[in-house]
Amino acid sequence: MAESMKGLKRTHRCTEVSSKNVGETVTVMGWVQKSRNKGGIIFVDLRDRSGILQVIFEEANVGAEGFAKAEKLRSEFVAAITGTVSKREGAVNENLATGDIEIIAKDIRILSESETPPFPIEENSKTKEELRLKYRYLDLRRPDLQSNLIMRSRVATLTRAFLADEGFIEIETPTLCKSTPEGARDYLVPSRVHPGSFYALPQSPQIYKQLLMCSGYDRYFQVARCYRDEDLRADRQPEFTQIDMELSFVDVDDVIDVNERLLAKLFKEIIGVDVALPIQRMTYREAMERFGSDKPDLRFGMELQDITDIVKDCEFGVFKGAVDAGGSVRGINAKGQGAMPRKKIDALVDFVKGYGAKGLAYIALGEDGTVKSSFAKFMKDEEMDAIIKAMEGEAGDLLLFAADKTKLVYDVLGALRLEIAENLGLLDKNEYKFVWITEFPLLEWNEDLNRYQAMHHPFTMPMEEDLPYIDTDPGKVRAKAYDIVLNGTELGGGSVRIHQNDVQEKMFEALGFSKETAYNQFGFLLNAFKYGVPPHAGLAYGLDRLIMLMAKEDSIRDVIAFPKVKDASCLMSEAPNVVDPKQLEELGVAVALETAMP
């Protein structure tokens, strides 16, 4: 039978008790991690969110009734225990914060009993994630997950304090918004009061925070919930949290300065890591050419090398064909991997095919001076020598090449260098390599829409010196945009915003928007800009990704209390689900189910 807490008050969390409390009477409460009955003496490990504390039950101290209760204790029972803090008589447990003390129980109340859990509540669980997510309320009892969520809370609290000291005002923006066509798909919410009309859940507070700058609030921030109806990956969820900010009367350097100091404070105070300031900056073009990615992982080398000029006239059709079609040939040097078995090279070929490559060409340089290559027979000796020299190839190296449209080559080699680094154990989670990526293209061509679209969003400011190209060569225009990248993961991004009407109209023209279309979608922002708008800029972090890296986890699911799985469903609550037909009727919504073709 579960007992009441009447008249009982917890004095300490489990690990708040220390050797300083020896001789004191304390009351602790929590879950039974494990219980060991040694005949006449029962050892219980009691767990709460702070950690584990050992409790000793002997009939002489706790009485016959109390000892009988202790004998009933099983894993995940909830108990309140009063006793005296004592130095451990046995060996000290170095793995526990409370390993040098124990509680000699005087009284026990069983507050709640538990069925046998479907999996052990322990750190670094080997239980399948699907089962753990189904019973997430049990999974969240695990110390490693609790540590992650406590870290998340500390980061949010410290961020709020830092930004408040920097003159930012925390303002909440709506979560029922107007749908906009650019970017990922919106989650739509039907309106009962306006039949046939829909709200959208915000993908970001972008327009509202710009309006707040128009309203004179100068520096805004928000820990904002956002939603995107897109396919999931390890670092994506349909609902996520941003640390969002916007500043007036600033340019790129001002935004970067305040955010570098924020990151340095978070990493120092939360995980004891010193972030060297200023953080390195790299243009988008340099990042793509050197690493094949706009979010480069700088913890290892293996940089891309361009050998297009060397092979443009060679007899190897794959290389020559790519160059003739306006593409390029580039490679990476996997140092010391010249003896990689053919089976593993074939696995890398299969890997890059997933990124659209038709294959990989390679040169394996043996320690004994031998050269094995998939394309040597098509090359002159001097061409091979020039390639090896350009790749800084040495005995024992493996040189890998991709040839195609340059964007595809970047994607393939950017992913390949990460795959090889992962296989070779080069990705040290204890190392934190930050980099700002700047000068992104303002626009990118969308083959499906047959028009340019904004790489970030339609309100991003072009670099002033590139404005003349917006009519004649829109793809050449660089943006005043910046991303902060850590260990190959984009932590956040932002830009200077357009505040001049003529520039904004040019931007909409480049995107193929008529003035009418622009006003239909963004009229309330454009109208606000008629009444005096300050130059402004902003940035937003993915809080989930930030905590994932700080906690050295591989997935953001491990730093979110109740995450979704890959199909955007919740295994615990079984959301999404069907609703009562009366609710749909009230909303004027009909569900059309697909029927199989006869």
N, C-alpha and C positions, 0 to 999 in steps of 0.2 A: 504493500500500500504506500502510495506517495504521501509524504508528510508535509505539513505547513511550515512556512518560514516564520510564523508568528513569534515575536519576541527575539528573533535572531537577526544579527546584522553582520555582514562581512566586514572584516577589519583590513584584510590585505588580499590582493591578487596573489596567485601562487608564487611568482618569482619576485614579488615585493618583499617577501620574507627572506632574511639573510642572517648571517652569523651575528649581526648586530642585535638581533632580536632573541638570542639564546636566553632561555629562562622566562620569556614572556608567554602569555596565553593569547592565542590568535584564533580567529575563525576564518577559514577559507572555504570556497565553494567552487565546484566545477564538475568535470566529467571524469569518470574512471578510465584511465588509459589502459591499465592492466592491474590485476589483483593476483597475489601469490600467497596461498595458504600453506604455511610451513608447519602446521600443527602447533597450536598454542600461541602462534604469532602470525599475523597477517600483514603483508606489505602491500600497500596500495599506492600506485602512481596517479596522482590527481592532476588534471590538466585544465587550464583555462587559456584565454588568448595570450597570456603573458608567458606561458611555458608549463613545466612539470615540477611537481613537488612530491617527495616521498612521505607517506604517512604510515605510522606503525600502530597496529591495534593489538593490545594484549588485554585479556579479561581483567587482570588486576587493576588496570587503569580505566578501562571503558565500561566495565561491568558486564554481567552475563547478557543482559538485553542488548547492549551496544555491540558486544562481540558477535552475537547472533545476527545482528544487522550487517556487520562487516562481512560475515561469511556469505551473505546474499549478494554482495557486490559483484557485478559483471561489467564487461566493457560497455562504456557509454551510459551507465547509470549516472544520474546527477545527484551529488551528495553535498551536504554541508557538514563540515568537520571542525570541531573546536578542540584545541590541544595545546601542548607546550612545545615551544621550539627548543630543539636539542642538537648538540653536535652529533654527527654520525658516529656510531660505534664501529661500523664496518669501514670498508675502503671508500674513499672519496670518489664520487663519479665525476670525472673531469668533463664529461659531455653535457652535464646539466649546469645551468646557472645556479641552481640550489643544491649542487652535488655534495656540499660539505655539511649540510644540515638535514634534519627530518623533523616531522611533527609527531609527538607522542600523543595519540588521540585520547581525549577524555569523554567526548560526546559525538554522536553521529546522527544525522537525519538523512534519510533517503528521500530526496525531493521528487525524483522521477525515475522510473525504471525504463529499461530499453530492451527492445528485441535485439537479436544478434544482427549487427550491421551487415549489409551485403558485401562490404569490403573493409579491410583494416583502415583505421584512421591513423595514418602514419605519413611522415615526410617521404618525398620522392616515390610516391605510390606507383606500383607497377600495374595497377588495375587499368583496364581499358577505359579510354576517355569517355566513350559513349555511356558506360555504366556510371562513371563518376558524375557525368553531367545530368543523368537521369535523377540521381540522388545528390544534387548539388548542395543541398543544405547540410549533408553529411561531409561531402568533399571539402566544403568551406571550413570545416573544423580542423583540417590538416594544418599543422604549424607553418608550412611553407606558403600556403595560400593566404593564411591569416597575416603572415609577415608582409606579403605583397600588398594586401589591401590596406594594412596599416601604413606602409610606405606611401601608397597612393594618397592617403589622407594627409600625411605629413607634407607631401609635395604641394598639394592644393592649398593647405594652410600657409605654408611658407611663401608660395607664389602670391597669394592674396596680400600678405603682409608686405612683401617686397614691392609689389606694384602700387599699393596704397602709399608707401613711403616715397615712391617716385611720382606721386601726383595723379595716379589713375583713379577713376571712379568706377565702381562696379555697378553695372546697369543690366537688368534682364531684358531681353528682347523676345518678341512673340515666337511661339512654336506652332501657331496656326497662321500660315502665310499664304501668299499668292504663288502659284506654280510658275516657274520660269523654264524656258526651253533649253537653255545651255547647260552643259555638264551632265552628270549622271541622272538616272531616273529619280523622280520624286516619289515619295510615299504620299498617297492622296487620302484625304479624309472627307467623306461626304457631309454636306451640311443639311440638317433637318429643316432649318428655318428657311433656307434658300434651295428648294428642290432643284436638282440637276446641276448644282454648283459644288465645287470642291475646294477645300483648303489643301495646302501642301505642307508637310513637315519640313523644317528648314534643313538644307544641306550645309548651310553655314549662316551666321548672322550678317553676311556681307553688306547687304543693302541697308539694313537697319543701323549698323555701326557707322556707315558713311553718313546717314541722315543725322546721327548723333553729333558727328563733326560739324555738319551744317547748323546744328542747334547750339553749337558753342561749348560743348562739354570738354573739348580739348584733348583729354586722355581718358579713354574708356577701356574697360576689360570685363570679361565674363568667363566663367567656367561653364561652357555652353554644351547642351546636348544637341547633337546633329544626327541626320538620318539620310542614308543613301540606299536606294534600291538597286544594288549592284552585286555582281558575283563576289563571293567571299574568298579571301586568302588568309594565310597565317596572321597577317597584320591588318586585317580588315574585318569590320563588323557592320551590320545594317544600321545599328545605332552606336554612336561613339561620342566621346567627349573631347572638346577643344578648349585649350587656353587661348582665348581670342582677345585681340587688342587692336586699338586704332589710335593714332596720334595726329594732332594738327600741327601745322607750321613746321614740318620736318622733311628731311630727305632721307635717302637710303642709309647714310652713315649714322643718323640719329636712331633709327629703328634698330640697326645692328648693334649699336653701343649698348642700349638698355637691355637688349636680349642676351648679349654676351655676359653682362654682369648678372642677369637673372640665372642663366645656366651655370655660371661659375658658383653662385651661391647655393643652388640646388644640389649640385654634384658634391660640393665640399661638405655641406651640412647633413645631407641625407646619406651619402655613401663614402664620404671621406676622400673623394677624388679631386685633385687640383686640375682645373681646366686652365691651360696657358692662354692668356689673352695678349694681343688680339687673336681671334681664331682665323686660321688660314682662309683666304678667299680664292676662288677659281672660277673662271668664266665657264658658261655652259659649253662653249665650243672646245675649250681646253679639256674639260671633263670628258666629253664624248671622244675626242681624239686620243686621249691617254688611257681612258678606262672603259670606253664603250657604254657609259652610263651617266645620267645626270644626277645619280646618287652614288658616287663612287665610294668603295670601301678602301680606305687608305692604310689599313693595318698590314698590307703586304704589297709587293711590287707587281710583277707580271703585267707590265703596261703594254698596251697595243703599240705596234710599230707598222707604219704605212710602207709597203713595198710596191705600191702601184707603179711608180716610175721604173723600177727595176724590171718588172715582168710585163710591161705593156706591149712589148714586141716579141715575147717568147712564143714557143710553139705549143704550150700547154693550153688547150682550148678553154678550160674552165677559167683560168686566169685571164687570158686574152679576151674571152667573150664578155666577162664582167667589166673589164676596162673599156672595151669598145661600146658597151651599152651605157657608159657614163657612170659605172659603179667604181668600186675600188677593191684592192686586195690588201688585207692586213693580217697580222699574226701576233701571237703571244709566245713567250719563251717560258716553258715550265722547267725551271732550273733543276738539274739533277735527275730528271725523269726520263732520260734517253733510253733506259732499259725497260720502260713500261711495257708489259706484255701486250701483244696484239689484241687480246680479248678486252683489255681495259681501254685501249684506244678505240675499239669498235663500240664500247659502251659510251664513250664520249661522243662518237659520231651519232649514235642514237639519241643522245641527250640534245645535241644542237639541232637535230631534225625537229624537235619539239618547238624550236624557236624559228622555224621556217627555212633552215639551211638545207641545201641538197646533200651536203657532206662536209668532210674536213680533209684538207691536205696536210701532210706532216713530213717533217725531217727529224729522224732520230740520230743523234750524234753519239756514237759509242765511246766508252772510255778509252778503247784501244785505237781510236782514230777512224773507225769505220763510219760510213754514212748510209743509213737506210732511209728511203723516201718513197712516198706513194706517187711521185710525179717526176723523179730525177731523169727518167728516160726521155722526157720531152724538153729537157733543159740543157743548155750549153754549160760547160764546166764553170766558165766565168760568171754566168748568171747564178748558178748555185752558190758559188763563193760569195757573190755580192749579197745574196739573200741572207746567208749565214752571218756575214759581217754586219749587215743592217740590223739583224735580230740579236746581235751580240752573243751569238751561239758559241758555246764552248763544249769540250768533250764532256759527255754525260747529260747534255740538255735535250729536251724534246721541244721542237718548234711546230706550232699548230697554226693553220691558215684558213681563213674564210674569204670567199670571193663572191660578191653579189652587189646589189644596190647598197650604197654606203650605210644607209639607216639600218638595213638588215644585218650587215656585217658588224656594226656597232652592237646591235641587240645580241647577236650570236656570241661574239667574243666577250662582251661584257658579262653575259651569263656563264660562259665557259670558264673564265678566270675565277669566278666565285665557286663554281662547282669543283674545280681542281683544288682551290684553296681549302674548301670544306673537306675534300677527300684526304688532303695532306695534313690536316689539323693546323692550318695556319691562322684560323680565326679565333683569336684569344678574347674571351668575353671579359677579361679583366683589363683589357686595353680599350681606351676610348679615344677615337680619332674623329674630331669634328672638322667640318669644312663648310663654308658658305659657297653655294653655287649662285652665280650672278649672271646678268645679261642674257637671260633666256630669250628665245625668239618670241616676239609678240604674238605671232599667229602661226598656226600649222594647218596644212592642207588636209581636208577630210575627203577621202576618195568616195565614200558613200554619199555624202551630201553634195559633192562636187563644188565645194567652196571652202574658203578659209574659215577656221574657227579660232577662238581665243585659246591660247595655251593655258592661261590661268582663268581670267574672266574678262568680260567686255569693258571693265572700268580700269584696266591696267595701263599705266602711263608709258608711252614709248620713250626711248632715250631721245633727248632733244635733237641730237645730231643726226638721228635716223628719220626724223619726221618727213623730210623731203621724199623718202622712198615709199611712203604709205600708199601713194597713188600709182606709182610706176613699178615698184617691186616690193609688194607687201611682205613677202617671205624673208626679206633682208632686214626688216625692222627688228631691233632688239628692244626688250622691255626693261623697265626699271623694276625688275622682279628678282626675288632672292629666296632661296631655300636653305634651311639649315639641315645638314646631313650628318648622321652619326653612324659610323661602322656600316655604311652601305644602306642605311634606312633613312628615309626622309622624315625628320622629326616635325618639321613645320615649314610653312612658306608664306610669303606675302609679297606686297608690291607697293610702290607709290601709285596713288590713284590719279586718274584724270580729273582735273577740276576746271578745265577750260571747255566751254561749249563747242568751240570750233574743232578742237581735237577730238572730243567725244563723238561729234557727228562724223568725222573722218573715220573713226574706229568702227562705227556702225556701218558705214558704207563699205569698208573693207570686209566686214562680216556678211555683207549682202542683206543687211536690214534696211528697209525703207524707213523714213522718218515716222510713218504711221505705225509700222511694226514695233519700232523702238519704243514709241510712246505707249502702245498697248501693253508692252511687257514691263517697262521700267518708268512709266510716266511720272509716278509720284517722286522718284529720285531725280529725274531730269527737271521736273518742276521746281523741286527744292533748290536745285543748282542755279535757278534764276534769281535767287534772293541772297546772294553773297555766300560763296563757299570757300573755305580756307584750303590751301594745299594740305593734303593729308596722306597718310600711309599707314599700313598695318601689317599684322602677321598673326597666324594662328598655329598653335602646336597641336598635334595629336597626343593628348594626355596618355592614352592607352599605350601608344608606341613608346613614349618617353619612359613610362614605368616599366614596360617590358624590357627595355635595354638596361635600365638601372638595376632591375631585379635579376638580370641575366637569364631571362626566360626566352623560349623560342617562339611563343605564341602569345598574342594579346588576350586569348581566352584565360590565361593563367593570372591575369591582373585585373579581370573584370568579375564582379560578383556573380552575375547571372548572364553568361554569354550565350549567343546563338551558335549553331553549327553551320556547316557549309551551305545548307539549303535555306538558311535564315530562319530556322525553326528552333524552338526551345524544347529540349528533350524532357525537361522537368515539368513545365506547365502545359506542354503540348500546344503552345501557340506557334503559328496562327491556327485557328480552328473555325468551324462553322458557327454561325450565330442564329439566334431565334428568328424565324421568318418575320415575326412581328417587328423586330428591330429594322430589318431591311425594308419592310413596308412603310414604316415611319419615315425612313430616309429616302424613299422613292428610288431604291436601288433594286435592280433585278440581276440575278446571277445566271449568266448563259453558260451552261456546261457544254464542253465539246463532246460531240457524239462521233463514234467510230464510223468511217465510211463503209457502206455495204460492199 
